Amino acid sequence: MTNLGIPASRELAKRDFLDRPLTDQGDVYCLGEFWYRQGDAAEFLQFLQFMCLNQRSAAGVLRLMGARAVG
């Protein structure tokens, strides 16, 4: 259920970087398109590092994090 009492479908529900549904319990943070819980911060950084190990995927990950061309 959302705060408005409307059932949230699976497609509309926000999910963290481990694909777990986000709830109102605990602190939740967002970096670009990635959501994570405060308790998962270290694992989230390891996830980002792993995603950027492949040079071809690094640019896409940076775009998802909000990187943009300047100038």
C-alpha positions, 0 to 999 in steps of 0.5 A: 500500500502507498501512503494514499491507501492505493496498492502499489504494483510491483512495477511502481514500487521502488526497489534498492540496488539488490532488487529488494522492495523499499519500505518506510523502515529505516533511512533510504538514500538515492544516488542517481537511479540507485537506491540503498539503505543506510545499513547497506552503504558498504555493500552499495559501494562494492556494487558500484565498484564491481559495476565499473570494473568493466570499462564498457559499462562504467560510462553507463553506470556514471550516467545512471548516477547523474553524470552529464557533459559540461560545456 
